[in-house]
Amino acid sequence: MTTESAPAGGEATAFDDVPLNRFHLRITALTFCANYSDGYELGIISIALPVIAGQLGFGTVWEGLLGASALIGIFLGSVVVGWAADKIGRQRLYTYNFVLIALASAAEFFVTGPTQLFVLRLLIGIGIGADYALGPTLVAEFVPRRYRGGLLASLTVLWTVGYVVAFFLGNWMVALGDDAWRWLLATSSLPAVAVVLLRLGVPESPRWLLARGRVEQARAVVRRLGGDEAALQSLARIARAAADRPKARYRDLFGRAHWRHTAFGVVFYNAQVVPYFAIYTFLPLVLLKMGVGEEDTTSDGLLNLFLLAGSLAGLWFVAKATRRGLTIWSFAVLMATLAPMALWPSAPTALLFPLFLAFTFTMSAAVNLDQVYPAELFPTDLRSSGVGLLNGLSRIGSAIGTFLLPLSLDHVGFSPTMLILTLVLAGGLAASVAWAPETKNLALD
């Protein structure tokens, strides 16, 4: 690996190797909220939209816009707030971005038309996107490197939890009356308010403070977190090294030192989420093409079981495997299990469905890396910008893939569509082989 493509790491310090404590668990738990909210928000709108459309009297164009509004907001929030957090700090934005989510969610109760709802859903997405940039950045910069991968990977599991809760709660609430959808949408304000209150008092990242030359404030944070003299001396060395470096600019993400990490992150992230969102958004249609009928509840149950099992197994894989190795091998297995649907679509269901179960398990495990890798690819003065950029672009890729899948199935057929998705995975594999750095146990600078 050349110097140009090496991960942006620093000297290991006593701060990197402190014992795991209650604050590390707290900052991780408070970061669960964005992932949970993303899954919950997308889950409740999919259930509420048919009812809302009937009551407010709008057509499929508005349904599509309302379904995509939060994804558009997540893109804007991730990119813009990620950049801002590297400039003005993480702590204030991390503490108060959920105020926006709480207010916009509560205001959904009073909407009278699709334009109002679109704006509110856009604002909610901006708040969630902001937390996608800020949360993993803070977790990566606070927690000991030994536990960083596992704690970051656990964030992904909460998306599924939020979506499942929304499914069951939403289906129960919309049957309660004509205005039940208003109460359903407004429910997301309650956890948002709790998050704002619980985040009060979270300190600024000492790594960001050092990057800005604010050494004494960084030392105060480390003392507050139980750091000893060795940790303080380590921070002083980092501060001296940081002072000798020119300040990073957003465009440096695309410059000579970092373009490989940026390019890898964009391709890797999108190569995972485009097939994931496309296939599982229209899962009944995909299963029907494989010969699994809508009445086959056993197959649906197995798929949900494999999704959950893969998500939990992914935590173990992230803890035990190397980042580069897990990325490369997961793309290889995903290609091997999806390609038969493209090359032999008329194969017996007894062959295709077990392969699809293996695909589901592997995909669910692999996406745990989505919260891990981005936070480890960039130095401190570009970390939030880089994480925000990769998260934001992944949501654009997800929206495009989800929009195009049913059109592709209708116009080019099942086999070519699966071939296209297999080629997307092949692109992820090629980028990983060429550019994926090894960042496990990396000492962040």
N, C-alpha and C positions, 0 to 999 in steps of 0.2 A: 504494500500500500504506500503510495507516495505521500509526501508531507501535505500536498494540496488536498488530498482526499481524506486525510486522517480526521477522526472526530474531534470536535472542539472540546478537549478536556484540559484539566489543569492538574496541579500537584495535589496528591491526596493529603488531606488535612485531618486533624483530630475531629473537626466538625463533621467530616464525611463518615466517621466511624463511631460516633457516639451511640450508646445503647438506645434502642427504641423506647420512647416514652409516651406519656399521655398526650402531649401536644402534637406529636407526629400523627397519632391516631385521630385526634380532633381535626386537624387540618385536612386529613384525608376524608373523614366522615362529612365535613362541611362541603367538600368538593363533590361528593356523591350527588349533591342536589341538582347540578346542571344536567347530568346524565339522566337522573330520574325524571326531571322536569321535561327534558327533550322527549323521552319515551312517553310520558304521560300526556304532554300537549299534543303530540302526533296521534296518540291513541284516542283521546276524547274528541278531537275534531273529526276523525274519520267516522266515529259513531254518530256525532251530532249533526254533521253536514246534511244528510238526507232530510232530517226533521227541520232544520233551519231553512233549507231551500224551499220546502213546502210552505212554511209559514211566512217567510219574507218574500217569496215569489221571484227567485232568480234561477237562471238556467245553468247549463253545464260549464259555460265559460267562467262564470263566477265560482262555481264549485272547484274548478281546477285552480283558479287564482287563490282561493282561500286555502285549499290544500297545500299549495306551494308557498304561501306567504311566510310561514315560520321558517322554512328552509332558506328563503331569500334573506330574511332577517338574521339568521344564524351566520350566513356568509358575511353580511355587512358587519355584524357585531364582532365576529372572530377577527376579521382583517383590521378593522379600524381600531378597536379597543386593544387588540394585540400590539399594534404599533404604539398606541398611546401609553400602554403600560410600561414599555421600555423607555419612554421619555419621562413620564411623571411618577412612575412607581406602580406597584401592584396593589398595595394594601387598600387604598381608598376605593379604587374601582372594584376590587374583589368584595369589599364590604357592602357597597351600595348598589351594585348592578341589579341585585334582586329587588330593590325598591321599584325599578321600572317594571319588572315582571309582576310584582304584586299589584301595582296600580292598574296596569293594562289588563290583567286578568280579572280584577274586580269590575272594571268598566265594561267588560264583555256582557255583563248582566243587563246593561241598559241599551244595547245596540238596537237600532231600528232599520238598518239597511246594510247591504253587503260592503259598501265602501268603508263604513265605520269599523266593521268587523275586520276587514282586510288590514286597515291601519293598526288596529290593536294587536292582531296576530303578528304583524311585521315587527312591532315594538317588543312583543314577547320574544320573538326569535332573536332580535338584537341582544336582549338581555341574556338569553341562553348562550348565544354565540360568544358574547363577552366572557362568560364563565368558562366556556370551552378553551379560550386562550389563556385565561388567568389561573384556573384551578390546577391543571396539570403542571403549569410552570411553577406555582408555589409549592406543590407537593414535591416536585423534583428538586427544588432548591432548598427545602427544609429537611426532608427525611434522610436518614443514613443510606448510603449507596447500596448497602447489602439488602435493604428492604424496598428500595425504590421501585424496582420492576414489579414486584408483587402488589404493592399498594396502588401503583398507577394502573395496573391491569384490572384491579378490582373495580375501578370506576366504570368500566364497560358493562359489567354485570348489571349495574343499576339501571341502565337504559331498558333492558328487558323487563326488570321488575316494574318500572314505571309504565311500560306499555301493557303489561299483563293486568296491573291494577286498573288502568284506564278501561281496558276491555270489559272486565267484570263489573266495575262500578258504573261505567257508562251504559251498558246494556240494562242494568237494573234501574238507573235513574231516568232514562228517556221514556220508560214505560209509565212513569208516575203522573204525567200530565203534559199539557201543551207547552208550558213554560219550564219544564224540567231541564231542557237543554241549557237554559240561562244559568241555572244553579250549577249544572255540571261544569260549564266553562269557568264559572267563577270559583270553583273549588280549588283551582291551582293557585289562587292568591293566598290561601291559608299556609301551605308549607313555605311559600316565598316570604311571608312576614316572619315566620319562625326563623328562617335562614338569616334574614337581616339582623335580627336580635342576637342570634347565636354567634354571628361573625363579628360583632362589636368587640374590639380589643385584640383582634388578630394583628400581630406585628408585621412590619414591613420585612421583606426578604433581606437578610444580611448580605447576601451575594449582590443584590441590586444596589444596596447602600454602598458597598465597597466599590462597585463599578463606577459610582458617582463620587467617590472620594470621601464619603461620609463615614469615616472609620469609627469614630466614637459612638455614633448611633448604632452601627453594626455590632460593636462590642457590647453595647447595652442589651441588644436583642439576644445575643449569644448567652450573656449572663442570665437573662430572664429564662432562657431555655435550659439552664443548668450546665452551660459550657464551663470548662475549667481553664486554667492558664495556658495549657497546651493549645486549646482551641483558639484562644485569643492571639497567641503568637502566630498560629497558622493564618489567622485572618490578616494579621499585619503583613505577612509575606505576600498574600494575595493582593492586598491593597497596593503594595509597592509595585508588583508586576502590572496591575491594572493601570496604575498611573503612567506607566511607560508606553501604553498602547494608545493609538489614536481612537477616538470615539467612533463607534460603529454607526452607520447610517442604514436606513431601510434597504436602499439599493444594494448594500453589501450582501444581502441574501442571494443576489444574482451575480455577484462578483466572483473573481477567481478563487477566493478562499472557501466559498460556501456554495457555489452553484451546484456542485454534485450532490450535496446533502439536500438542497432545496428540490432539485429535480428528482432525486430518489424518493423523497417524502411525498411529493405530489403524485408520482406514478404509483408508488406502493400503496398509498392510502386509497386512491381512486380505483386501482385494480382490485382492491378488496370490496369496497362499498358499492361500486356500480353493480356487480353481479348480485351482491347480497340484497340490496334494496329492490332491485328489479325483480329478482326471482321470488322473494318472499312477500313482496307487496301483491303479486298476482299468483300466489302459490296454488290456489284451487285450479286456475287455468293451466299451470304447468303440470300439476298432477294429472289433470284430465288428459293431457297430451301423452302422458306416460301410461295411460290406461287405468288410473286410479279414480274411481267415480266419487262424486260428492257425498254419496251415502256411506263411504268407507271411513267411519270415524276412527277405526283402529289405526289406520295409516296416519291420520292427523295427530293422534295421540303419540305415536312413535316419533314423529317428526318433532313435536314439542319436547318430548323426553330427550331426544338427541341434541336439540338446541340447548337445553338446560345443561345436559351432561357435558357438551362441548365447551360451554362457557366456563363451567367450573374446572374442567380439565385444563383449559387454557391458562388458568392461574398457576397450575403446577408446571406446565410447559414453560411459561415465562420465567418462573423461579429457577428451573433446572437447566434449560437449554440456553444456548447463546442466541442473541438477537438475530444475527445474520443467518445462522443455521436454521432457526425456527421459521424465519421469513421465507427462505429459499425452499425448504422442504414442504412447507404448507402450500405454497403456490404449486409445487410439483404434484402434490396429492390432489389438490383441487382440480387441476387440469386433467389428471388421470381419471377422476371420478365423474367429471362433467363431459369429457370428450365423447364417451360412448353414446350419449344422448344426441350428439350432433352427427356422429358417423354412422350410427345404427339406431335410428329413432324407432324402428319397428321391432326392436328386440323385445323379448318377453318381459313383461312387467316384473316377473320374479328375478330378473337380472338387473333391470334399470332401477327399481326402487331401492334395493340394498345399496347400490352405488350412490343413489341420491341421499340415503341416510348417512353414508360415509362422508359425502360432500357437506351435508348439513353439520355434522359433528366437527369436521375440520375447519369449516368457515367460522363457526361459532367460537372455536378455540383461537383461531388466528386473529380475529378482530380484537382480541385483548391487547394486541400490540399497538393498536391505533392510539391509545392513550400513553403508551410507553415510549415508543421510538421518537416521535416528534420532539418531546421535551429533552431528549438526550442528544439531538443532532446539532444544536446551536449553542454558542457561548452566551453568557448571562446577558450581555447588552443587546442581544438579538433573539433571545429565547422566546419571549412572549410574542414578538412579531412573527417568528418562524412558526410557532405552534398555531397562532391565529390564522396565518396564511394557509397552512396545510388543512386545518379543520374547515375553513371557509370554502376552499376549492373542492374539498371532498363532498360538501353538501350540494354544490353546483353539479358535480358529477353524478351524485345520487339522484337529484331531481331530473337531470337529462335522461339517465338510464331508466328511471321509473316511467317517465313520460313516453319513451320510445319503445319499451318492451311490448305493450299490447299492439302498437302499430306494426312492429316488426313481425309479431306472430300472425297478424292478419294479412300482411302484404307479402312477406317473404317466406313465412312458414316456420314451423317448430325447429327443424334441423338446422337451417341457416342461422336462426336466432341463437341457438345454443352454441353454434360454431363461433359466432361473433363474441359471445361472452367468454368462450374458451380462449379466444385470441386476446381478449382483455387481460385474462389471467396470465397468458404467455408474456404479455408486455410487462406485467408486474414481476414475473420470474426473471426476465432478461435484465430489467433495471436493478433487481436485487443482486443478481450475480455480478453485474458490472460495478454497482455503486454502493451497495449496502455496507456501512461500516460496522464494526463491532463496538458496541457501547455498553455492554453489560459490565457493571461495577466500575464504570467510568467515573473518575473524580471530576465533577463539574467545576468549571472555573468561575 
